[in-house]
Amino acid sequence: MDTENLKIQIKTFFGLEQILAEEIKKLGGKNVEIKNRAVNCEGDLGFLYKINYSARTALKILIPVFEFKAFNQHQFYNKLSAIAWEEYMNVDQSFAIDSTVNSETFKHSQFVTLKMKDAIVDYFQEKFKRRPDVETKSPDIKFHLHIDRELVTISLDSSGDPLFKRGYRKEQGEAPINEVLASGMLQLAGWDGKGNFLDPMCGSGTLLVEAAMIAMDLPAQIFRRRFAFQNWDNYDADLFAKIKEVRVNRVREFTGKIVGYDIDNRMLNAARTNIEAAEMEDVIEVKKQDFFESKKELFPLLMVFNPPYDERISINDEDFYKKIGDTFKTSYPNTLAWLISSDLEAVKKIGLRPSRKIKLFNGKLETRFLQYEMYEGTKKLHKIEKN
């Protein structure tokens, strides 16, 4: 493997590709190219370590190592059997394979995953008279199999566990938002740690912790114990230690406020547990407060939240969203507010026209991430005052 000029593919969620591309450029990636739910780039081994440790909107970071065409199962198995697998793992290491398949020829991802597993095990058995173990929970080496029609791409997964598993979420609510999605939403909303932040329906606190991490420029994986690349033959522990040190030395002080409201004591307790696990008790404040009875207390203010979805938590949609709009209008003048929802009919009851709409997915749910700008008086008056 050429460690000076690695071709790298970084997976993300639909709608966050541009945000991820910006992150990669800032971290020093070369030849950055936006794909569907992914960004391709190039960099050396140090860069690979850096993006695993720091990129907020990356889900997994892959190194494609082998590509071929296969038109049937025999060809698929034979070509896999010809790969020198000892270049990527040794017989004493356990491995796992995850796969994405979009093909008429290979219809079942489980079947082709099994075939690939057989090819690897048979290869080692034939060459070394020993078999490596398959370990799905925490393998030493993780491969990613991607089939698009006849084109087969085998990649090494440098991350291991998906990168949304930051390590601070000990408790979760009924409808938790994924950490990578939360960070992407905050960056789409323009949160940069300047000013103050409010999540008025904070649940288990994911948006709050991600907002604090952005505000302080904390590396996304500061709490993670292990990456898959640490099991590779070419792992450079000194280089990784140096990269972590440089990133941690960039952490900055945050002088604003990050506040979360919720009406559910159980959720507030879960949020406090997660905030404590992230060592953010001094930075984030959560309190029992009904958003509909609240008034703007922080200036300037950015608000981002994930209101309860009717699919997961039972609420009276029409009334609920109308109350959100009323609270925006009466209690939060001169505020930029963003919310994510899958109920595109119910959000109309907010009674304000969103100034931006971004299509995102929360799990399998198609959602819209909506921006509302609340001015005192009308927009026209606001523009006159500005001029």
Salt bridges, closest charged atoms under 4 A:
GLU33 OE2 - LYS35 NZ 3.14
GLU42 OE2 - LYS7 NZ 3.00
GLU86 OE2 - LYS127 NZ 2.85
ASP92 OD1 - ARG130 NH2 2.28
ASP98 OD2 - LYS60 NZ 2.65
ASP98 OD1 - HIS144 ND1 2.43
ASP118 OD1 - LYS117 NZ 3.84
ASP148 OD2 - ARG149 NH2 3.70
GLU174 OE2 - ARG266 NH2 2.58
GLU179 OE2 - ARG169 NE 3.32
ASP192 OD2 - LYS194 NZ 3.78
GLU210 OE2 - ARG166 NE 3.10
ASP217 OD1 - ARG56 NH2 3.59
ASP217 OD2 - ARG250 NH2 3.60
GLU297 OE1 - LYS287 NZ 3.50
ASP319 OD2 - LYS323 NZ 3.94
ASP326 OD2 - LYS322 NZ 2.92
GLU345 OE2 - LYS348 NZ 2.85
GLU366 OE2 - ARG368 NH1 3.01
